[in-house]
Amino acid sequence: MPDFLTTHKFWIVDRHSTSLILSQGETGIVEPIEMKYFPMRAAYVSSDLFHSNTLSSAETFLEGRHYDLLVKVPSAYDSPVQTALVFRRIGDQDINYAVNGRLFHGIKSTCYSVAMPAQNNIWETDISHGKNGAFLVGGRGTSRLWRVVNTEVDYAGRLNFTLTPIMLPNGLPSVNFTAVLDPVIRGEMEKHWSDVEDCLIRNRYYQLVTASKNVVESLLYYVLLDNSIIQIGANKDLAELLGRLKKILEDPQTESRLPFGYLDYHLMSKMRILHGSTHVGRVVASGNVIRYEMALTVVHDLIEVMRSAGLVPTP
């Protein structure tokens, strides 16, 4: 019985309320595929056009009839990294096939063929320029975007895509900024949070670190200002603000005065340090380049700090 790990082409036949997925077996007869893995609707989103309009177009594409199919297969990587094969829709065909020895002739089907190199597929330009596009898999929403981090060609000449989720596994939380009473600071925080969302969707991980740092800088400034620890017009530099926070936490008389604890202090300090590493001078001097995976952890940190401040609900 054929399966997705060995096939180059398969057909889908709708029979009453059942969809059969068929491929050519070792005997040359078209028969049902062994369903260890399941194909998902997929649409590619180019790195050069990685914005809301393109995402909307991909979502619309998935809801039509001409979507591609993506099959996640066993991976050498740990979760959430996945390996996948992509099958392009070729078109409608009449086929002959067999099920349990019973033959069916001239049945309407939809044919899909596996993606291989040098087929002028939409992602090949990105691959040739070392850019990372993404696949929208299964349905609408940025939480279903999977970034292409690598491609390899297997023994059968098929492209194997290594994918990692662009959004956090549970998606970004709903943030309520109404607790920030100062309208100017609230507006700044909302803008920086919007930048976080945008950078996460567009895979701009250096800017993601900067946007996250800007959110906590504005938040810490507001909390210190609201508790009369600093005055209007005080320096908004995160390093100086963290110095103020550290003094409060080190004093037993004031350590419970603010919503932040030592964990929040260290998470915000990490953002400040990583933000410094986005500057070219620091990168050249240290030789350390921020990896995408490290940048993604900053979003987790940011959410924890915002939760301490009451802007994100506790799960």
Backbone hydrogen bonds in HBPLUS format (Angstrom, degrees):
<---DONOR---> <-ACCEPTOR-->    atom                        ^
c    i                          cat <-CA-CA->   ^        H-A-AA   ^      H-
h    n   atom  resd res      DA  || num        DHA   H-A  angle D-A-AA Bond
n    s   type  num  typ     dist DA aas  dist angle  dist       angle   num
A0034-GLU N   A0002-PRO O   2.77 MM  32  6.13 164.6  1.79 163.5 166.6     1
A0006-THR N   A0003-ASP O   3.24 MM   3  5.92 162.5  2.27 117.4 122.1     2
A0007-THR N   A0003-ASP O   3.23 MM   4  6.27 141.9  2.39 151.0 162.0     3
A0114-VAL N   A0008-HIS O   2.78 MM 106  5.17 166.3  1.80 156.0 156.9     4
A0010-PHE N   A0112-TYR O   2.99 MM 102  5.47 158.1  2.04 150.3 156.8     5
A0112-TYR N   A0010-PHE O   2.87 MM 102  5.47 161.7  1.90 169.5 171.3     6
A0011-TRP N   A0022-LEU O   2.81 MM  11  5.10 154.9  1.87 142.0 150.5     7
A0022-LEU N   A0011-TRP O   2.77 MM  11  5.10 168.3  1.78 156.1 160.3     8
A0012-ILE N   A0110-THR O   2.87 MM  98  5.21 154.7  1.93 143.3 151.5     9
A0110-THR N   A0012-ILE O   2.99 MM  98  5.21 151.0  2.07 138.5 147.6    10
A0013-VAL N   A0020-LEU O   2.85 MM   7  5.09 158.9  1.90 146.3 153.6    11
A0020-LEU N   A0013-VAL O   2.75 MM   7  5.09 167.0  1.77 156.3 157.1    12
A0015-ARG N   A0018-THR O   2.66 MM   3  5.15 162.8  1.69 169.4 172.0    13
A0018-THR N   A0015-ARG O   2.90 MM   3  5.15 162.9  1.93 125.8 130.1    14
A0033-ILE N   A0021-ILE O   2.85 MM  12  5.91 161.0  1.89 154.2 152.1    15
A0023-SER N   A0031-GLU O   2.89 MM   8  5.67 159.6  1.93 159.3 157.9    16
A0031-GLU N   A0023-SER O   2.92 MM   8  5.67 165.1  1.94 152.1 148.3    17
A0025-GLY N   A0029-ILE O   2.97 MM   4  5.68 173.6  1.97 147.8 146.9    18
A0028-GLY N   A0025-GLY O   3.01 MM   3  5.33 158.9  2.06 111.1 117.9    19
A0098-ALA N   A0030-VAL O   2.93 MM  68  6.34 155.3  1.99 164.3 171.3    20
A0036-LYS N   A0034-GLU O   3.02 MM   2  5.98 134.8  2.23 105.2  92.8    21
A0040-MET N   A0070-LEU O   2.79 MM  30  5.13 159.0  1.83 140.0 146.7    22
A0070-LEU N   A0040-MET O   2.75 MM  30  5.13 161.0  1.78 148.7 154.6    23
A0138-GLY N   A0041-ARG O   2.78 MM  97  5.02 165.6  1.80 148.7 153.5    24
A0042-ALA N   A0068-ASP O   2.95 MM  26  5.22 151.4  2.03 134.1 132.7    25
A0068-ASP N   A0042-ALA O   3.29 MM  26  5.22 147.4  2.41 169.5 160.1    26
A0043-ALA N   A0136-LEU O   2.99 MM  93  5.21 143.2  2.13 138.4 149.6    27
A0136-LEU N   A0043-ALA O   2.78 MM  93  5.21 171.2  1.79 159.1 159.6    28
A0045-VAL N   A0134-ALA O   2.69 MM  89  5.15 164.9  1.71 161.1 160.5    29
A0134-ALA N   A0045-VAL O   2.98 MM  89  5.15 151.0  2.07 143.0 151.4    30
A0049-LEU N   A0046-SER O   3.28 MM   3  5.36 141.2  2.44  97.7 108.1    31
A0051-HIS N   A0049-LEU O   2.87 MM   2  5.73 132.9  2.10 108.8  94.2    32
A0055-LEU N   A0051-HIS O   3.02 MM   4  6.27 160.4  2.06 155.9 162.3    33
A0056-SER N   A0052-SER O   2.84 MM   4  6.02 156.7  1.90 148.5 154.8    34
A0057-SER N   A0053-ASN O   2.99 MM   4  6.25 150.6  2.07 142.2 150.1    35
A0058-ALA N   A0054-THR O   2.93 MM   4  6.21 152.8  2.00 147.8 155.2    36
A0059-GLU N   A0055-LEU O   2.93 MM   4  6.22 154.2  1.99 149.2 156.3    37
A0060-THR N   A0056-SER O   3.00 MM   4  6.27 156.6  2.06 146.8 152.7    38
A0061-PHE N   A0057-SER O   2.88 MM   4  6.09 151.3  1.96 143.9 152.5    39
A0062-LEU N   A0058-ALA O   3.01 MM   4  6.30 150.0  2.10 147.5 154.0    40
A0063-GLU N   A0060-THR O   3.10 MM   3  5.27 133.2  2.33  99.3 111.8    41
A0064-GLY N   A0061-PHE O   3.19 MM   3  5.39 164.0  2.22 107.8 112.5    42
A0069-LEU N   A0087-PHE O   2.97 MM  18  5.17 168.2  1.98 152.8 156.7    43
A0087-PHE N   A0069-LEU O   2.73 MM  18  5.17 171.2  1.74 166.2 168.7    44
A0071-VAL N   A0085-LEU O   2.83 MM  14  5.26 168.2  1.84 159.4 163.5    45
A0085-LEU N   A0071-VAL O   2.91 MM  14  5.26 156.8  1.97 147.6 151.5    46
A0073-VAL N   A0083-THR O   2.89 MM  10  5.75 159.2  1.93 144.6 151.7    47
A0081-VAL N   A0078-ASP O   3.05 MM   3  5.91 136.4  2.25 137.7 135.1    48
A0082-GLN N   A0163-LEU O   2.85 MM  81  5.10 162.3  1.88 145.8 151.9    49
A0163-LEU N   A0082-GLN O   2.72 MM  81  5.10 169.7  1.73 155.3 159.0    50
A0084-ALA N   A0161-PHE O   2.83 MM  77  5.17 149.6  1.93 143.7 153.7    51
A0161-PHE N   A0084-ALA O   2.90 MM  77  5.17 166.7  1.92 162.5 159.6    52
A0115-ALA N   A0086-VAL O   2.74 MM  29  5.60 151.5  1.82 174.9 167.4    53
A0088-ARG N   A0113-SER O   2.78 MM  25  5.33 146.6  1.89 160.4 149.0    54
A0113-SER N   A0088-ARG O   2.90 MM  25  5.33 154.6  1.96 149.3 154.3    55
A0090-ILE N   A0111-CYS O   2.78 MM  21  5.35 163.1  1.81 144.2 148.7    56
A0111-CYS N   A0091-GLY O   2.80 MM  20  5.51 175.5  1.80 163.6 163.0    57
A0093-GLN N   A0109-SER O   2.87 MM  16  5.28 157.3  1.92 135.8 142.8    58
A0109-SER N   A0093-GLN O   2.72 MM  16  5.28 132.1  1.95 149.0 164.7    59
A0095-ILE N   A0107-ILE O   2.88 MM  12  5.29 158.9  1.92 141.0 143.6    60
A0107-ILE N   A0095-ILE O   2.87 MM  12  5.29 162.2  1.90 156.1 150.0    61
A0097-TYR N   A0104-PHE O   2.95 MM   7  5.37 151.7  2.03 144.7 154.0    62
A0104-PHE N   A0097-TYR O   2.76 MM   7  5.37 152.8  1.83 168.9 172.0    63
A0099-VAL N   A0102-ARG O   2.91 MM   3  5.23 154.5  1.98 145.1 150.8    64
A0102-ARG N   A0099-VAL O   2.97 MM   3  5.23 164.3  2.00 116.8 119.4    65
A0159-LEU N   A0115-ALA O   3.00 MM  44  5.89 175.5  2.00 146.2 147.6    66
A0124-GLU N   A0121-ASN O   3.13 MM   3  5.67 159.8  2.17 117.3 123.4    67
A0127-ILE N   A0123-TRP O   3.03 MM   4  6.33 164.9  2.05 157.1 161.5    68
A0128-SER N   A0124-GLU O   2.90 MM   4  6.02 161.8  1.94 147.5 152.3    69
A0129-HIS N   A0125-THR O   3.15 MM   4  6.33 135.9  2.35 140.9 151.5    70
A0129-HIS N   A0126-ASP O   3.16 MM   3  5.26 133.3  2.38  98.1 110.6    71
A0131-LYS N   A0126-ASP O   2.82 MM   5  4.79 162.8  1.85 149.9 145.9    72
A0130-GLY N   A0127-ILE O   3.11 MM   3  5.08 163.7  2.14 105.7 109.5    73
A0148-VAL N   A0133-GLY O   2.98 MM  15  5.75 172.0  1.98 141.3 143.1    74
A0135-PHE N   A0146-TRP O   2.80 MM  11  5.18 155.9  1.86 145.0 149.9    75
A0146-TRP N   A0135-PHE O   2.82 MM  11  5.18 157.3  1.88 145.3 153.1    76
A0137-VAL N   A0144-ARG O   3.00 MM   7  5.54 171.4  2.01 151.4 152.3    77
A0144-ARG N   A0141-GLY O   3.06 MM   3  5.75 165.4  2.09 118.2 122.6    78
A0145-LEU N   A0142-THR O   3.18 MM   3  5.37 159.6  2.22 115.2 114.1    79
A0166-ILE N   A0145-LEU O   3.06 MM  21  5.76 174.7  2.06 144.6 144.9    80
A0147-ARG N   A0164-THR O   2.74 MM  17  5.27 143.8  1.87 167.0 156.2    81
A0164-THR N   A0147-ARG O   2.99 MM  17  5.27 147.6  2.09 139.7 150.1    82
A0149-VAL N   A0162-THR O   2.88 MM  13  5.67 161.0  1.91 156.6 162.3    83
A0162-THR N   A0150-ASN O   2.85 MM  12  5.01 174.9  1.85 148.6 147.8    84
A0152-GLU N   A0160-ASN O   2.95 MM   8  5.09 152.6  2.03 139.5 148.4    85
A0160-ASN N   A0152-GLU O   2.62 MM   8  5.09 162.9  1.64 162.1 166.8    86
A0154-ASP N   A0158-ARG O   2.98 MM   4  5.52 159.8  2.02 152.3 154.4    87
A0157-GLY N   A0154-ASP O   2.93 MM   3  5.32 164.2  1.96 120.1 122.2    88
A0171-GLY N   A0168-LEU O   2.81 MM   3  4.88 161.3  1.84 114.1 120.1    89
A0176-ASN N   A0311-LEU O   2.95 MM 135  5.15 169.9  1.96 151.8 153.8    90
A0180-VAL N   A0177-PHE O   2.98 MM   3  5.66 160.8  2.02 120.2 126.1    91
A0186-ARG N   A0182-ASP O   2.89 MM   4  6.00 162.2  1.92 156.7 162.8    92
A0187-GLY N   A0183-PRO O   2.94 MM   4  5.96 151.6  2.02 135.0 142.5    93
A0188-GLU N   A0184-VAL O   3.02 MM   4  6.37 153.2  2.10 146.1 153.3    94
A0189-MET N   A0185-ILE O   2.93 MM   4  6.21 162.1  1.96 154.7 159.0    95
A0190-GLU N   A0186-ARG O   2.92 MM   4  6.13 160.0  1.96 150.9 156.3    96
A0191-LYS N   A0187-GLY O   3.01 MM   4  6.19 153.3  2.08 143.6 150.7    97
A0192-HIS N   A0188-GLU O   2.91 MM   4  6.21 162.4  1.95 153.5 158.1    98
A0193-TRP N   A0189-MET O   2.84 MM   4  6.02 156.9  1.90 149.4 156.1    99
A0194-SER N   A0190-GLU O   2.96 MM   4  6.11 151.1  2.04 140.1 148.1   100
A0195-ASP N   A0191-LYS O   2.98 MM   4  6.32 144.2  2.11 142.3 152.5   101
A0196-VAL N   A0192-HIS O   2.97 MM   4  6.36 145.5  2.09 143.4 152.7   102
A0197-GLU N   A0193-TRP O   3.06 MM   4  6.44 161.8  2.10 153.4 156.2   103
A0198-ASP N   A0194-SER O   2.94 MM   4  6.16 161.1  1.98 146.9 152.6   104
A0199-CYS N   A0195-ASP O   2.82 MM   4  5.97 165.7  1.84 153.9 157.2   105
A0200-LEU N   A0196-VAL O   2.98 MM   4  6.12 153.7  2.06 148.5 155.9   106
A0201-ILE N   A0197-GLU O   3.06 MM   4  6.28 157.2  2.11 148.7 154.2   107
A0202-ARG N   A0198-ASP O   2.92 MM   4  6.11 158.7  1.97 150.2 156.5   108
A0203-ASN N   A0199-CYS O   2.95 MM   4  5.78 108.7  2.47 135.2 148.3   109
A0204-ARG N   A0199-CYS O   2.97 MM   5  4.85 153.1  2.04 140.1 145.2   110
A0208-LEU N   A0204-ARG O   2.87 MM   4  6.07 133.9  2.09 140.2 154.8   111
A0209-VAL N   A0205-TYR O   3.21 MM   4  6.39 148.7  2.32 138.5 142.9   112
A0210-THR N   A0206-TYR O   3.26 MM   4  6.66 158.7  2.30 145.4 150.9   113
A0211-ALA N   A0207-GLN O   2.82 MM   4  6.02 165.0  1.84 153.0 156.7   114
A0212-SER N   A0208-LEU O   3.00 MM   4  6.10 158.8  2.05 144.7 150.5   115
A0213-LYS N   A0209-VAL O   2.97 MM   4  6.16 158.9  2.01 147.6 153.6   116
A0214-ASN N   A0210-THR O   2.93 MM   4  6.18 151.9  2.01 147.7 155.8   117
A0215-VAL N   A0211-ALA O   3.07 MM   4  6.39 144.8  2.20 143.1 151.8   118
A0216-VAL N   A0212-SER O   3.20 MM   4  6.57 167.2  2.21 156.7 157.1   119
A0217-GLU N   A0213-LYS O   2.91 MM   4  6.02 152.3  1.99 148.4 157.1   120
A0218-SER N   A0214-ASN O   3.08 MM   4  6.17 161.6  2.11 142.0 146.1   121
A0219-LEU N   A0215-VAL O   2.89 MM   4  6.11 157.1  1.94 149.4 156.9   122
A0220-LEU N   A0216-VAL O   2.78 MM   4  5.81 169.6  1.79 149.0 152.0   123
A0221-TYR N   A0217-GLU O   3.02 MM   4  6.06 156.3  2.08 140.5 147.7   124
A0222-TYR N   A0218-SER O   2.99 MM   4  6.17 157.6  2.04 143.7 149.5   125
A0223-VAL N   A0219-LEU O   2.94 MM   4  6.23 165.4  1.96 155.4 158.9   126
A0224-LEU N   A0220-LEU O   2.98 MM   4  6.11 168.2  1.99 153.4 156.4   127
A0225-LEU N   A0221-TYR O   2.90 MM   4  6.00 153.2  1.97 145.3 153.7   128
A0226-ASP N   A0222-TYR O   2.72 MM   4  5.84 162.0  1.75 155.8 160.9   129
A0227-ASN N   A0223-VAL O   3.11 MM   4  6.20 135.5  2.31 137.6 148.0   130
A0229-ILE N   A0224-LEU O   2.85 MM   5  5.09 156.0  1.90 168.2 162.8   131
A0228-SER N   A0225-LEU O   3.06 MM   3  5.08 159.7  2.10 110.5 111.4   132
A0234-ALA N   A0231-GLN O   2.97 MM   3  5.65 144.1  2.10 146.4 146.5   133
A0241-LEU N   A0237-ASP O   3.04 MM   4  6.31 161.5  2.07 154.3 160.3   134
A0242-LEU N   A0238-LEU O   2.81 MM   4  5.94 157.3  1.86 153.3 158.8   135
A0243-GLY N   A0239-ALA O   3.05 MM   4  6.29 143.3  2.19 138.3 148.2   136
A0244-ARG N   A0240-GLU O   3.13 MM   4  6.51 149.6  2.22 146.1 153.0   137
A0245-LEU N   A0241-LEU O   3.03 MM   4  6.36 158.8  2.07 147.1 152.9   138
A0246-LYS N   A0242-LEU O   2.85 MM   4  6.05 159.0  1.90 150.4 155.7   139
A0247-LYS N   A0243-GLY O   3.22 MM   4  6.44 159.2  2.26 145.9 149.9   140
A0248-ILE N   A0244-ARG O   3.23 MM   4  6.55 154.7  2.30 147.4 153.9   141
A0249-LEU N   A0245-LEU O   2.98 MM   4  6.27 158.6  2.03 153.8 159.8   142
A0250-GLU N   A0246-LYS O   2.95 MM   4  6.12 142.0  2.09 147.8 158.0   143
A0251-ASP N   A0248-ILE O   3.32 MM   3  5.43 150.5  2.41 100.0 108.4   144
A0254-THR N   A0251-ASP O   2.94 MM   3  5.49 151.3  2.02 117.5 125.8   145
A0255-GLU N   A0251-ASP O   2.89 MM   4  5.69 130.0  2.14 160.3 174.4   146
A0257-ARG N   A0254-THR O   2.91 MM   3  5.17 163.3  1.94 120.8 123.4   147
A0265-TYR N   A0261-GLY O   3.01 MM   4  6.35 155.8  2.07 148.8 156.4   148
A0266-HIS N   A0262-TYR O   2.95 MM   4  6.22 160.0  1.99 152.4 156.3   149
A0267-LEU N   A0263-LEU O   2.90 MM   4  6.16 155.7  1.96 152.6 159.9   150
A0268-MET N   A0264-ASP O   2.91 MM   4  6.08 162.8  1.94 152.8 156.9   151
A0269-SER N   A0265-TYR O   2.92 MM   4  6.11 148.5  2.02 141.9 151.5   152
A0270-LYS N   A0266-HIS O   2.93 MM   4  6.10 151.5  2.01 142.9 150.0   153
A0271-MET N   A0267-LEU O   3.19 MM   4  6.53 152.4  2.27 141.8 148.2   154
A0272-ARG N   A0268-MET O   3.03 MM   4  6.37 154.0  2.10 145.5 152.5   155
A0273-ILE N   A0269-SER O   2.95 MM   4  6.23 160.9  1.99 153.7 158.2   156
A0274-LEU N   A0270-LYS O   2.90 MM   4  6.11 168.1  1.91 155.4 158.6   157
A0275-HIS N   A0271-MET O   2.84 MM   4  5.93 154.0  1.91 145.8 153.5   158
A0276-GLY N   A0272-ARG O   3.09 MM   4  6.35 148.7  2.19 141.5 149.2   159
A0277-SER N   A0273-ILE O   3.19 MM   4  6.57 135.0  2.41 137.2 149.3   160
A0277-SER N   A0274-LEU O   2.93 MM   3  4.94 126.4  2.23  94.3 109.4   161
A0278-THR N   A0275-HIS O   3.04 MM   3  5.32 161.4  2.08 107.8 113.6   162
A0279-HIS N   A0276-GLY O   3.32 MM   3  5.83 165.9  2.35 111.1 115.3   163
A0282-ARG N   A0279-HIS O   3.05 MM   3  5.54 121.8  2.40 111.2 124.4   164
A0283-VAL N   A0279-HIS O   3.11 MM   4  6.42 160.7  2.15 155.1 161.2   165
A0284-VAL N   A0280-VAL O   2.91 MM   4  6.10 164.7  1.94 154.7 157.9   166
A0285-ALA N   A0281-GLY O   3.00 MM   4  6.11 158.9  2.04 142.9 149.2   167
A0286-SER N   A0282-ARG O   2.88 MM   4  5.96 162.9  1.91 152.5 156.6   168
A0287-GLY N   A0283-VAL O   2.66 MM   4  5.23 145.9  1.77 140.4 150.6   169
A0294-MET N   A0291-ARG O   3.12 MM   3  5.30 120.4  2.49  99.7 113.9   170
A0295-ALA N   A0291-ARG O   2.99 MM   4  6.34 160.5  2.03 154.8 160.6   171
A0296-LEU N   A0292-TYR O   2.93 MM   4  6.21 148.2  2.03 149.7 158.6   172
A0297-THR N   A0293-GLU O   3.32 MM   4  6.64 140.7  2.49 136.6 145.2   173
A0297-THR N   A0294-MET O   3.10 MM   3  5.27 127.5  2.38  98.6 111.9   174
A0298-VAL N   A0295-ALA O   3.10 MM   3  5.36 138.0  2.29 101.8 113.2   175
A0299-VAL N   A0296-LEU O   3.13 MM   3  5.53 136.9  2.32 105.8 116.0   176
A0301-ASP N   A0297-THR O   3.00 MM   4  6.36 159.0  2.04 150.0 155.8   177
A0302-LEU N   A0298-VAL O   2.80 MM   4  6.03 157.9  1.85 148.0 154.2   178
A0303-ILE N   A0299-VAL O   2.98 MM   4  6.20 159.5  2.02 150.2 154.8   179
A0304-GLU N   A0300-HIS O   3.12 MM   4  6.45 154.6  2.19 148.4 154.8   180
A0305-VAL N   A0301-ASP O   3.04 MM   4  6.38 158.6  2.08 154.2 159.7   181
A0306-MET N   A0302-LEU O   2.93 MM   4  6.19 162.2  1.97 153.8 158.9   182
A0307-ARG N   A0303-ILE O   2.84 MM   4  6.02 141.8  1.99 141.6 152.7   183
A0308-SER N   A0304-GLU O   3.05 MM   4  6.35 151.2  2.14 144.6 151.1   184
A0309-ALA N   A0305-VAL O   3.19 MM   4  6.53 143.6  2.33 140.8 150.3   185
A0311-LEU N   A0306-MET O   2.92 MM   5  5.32 153.8  1.99 164.2 156.9   186
A0310-GLY N   A0307-ARG O   3.01 MM   3  5.04 157.0  2.06 103.0 110.1   187
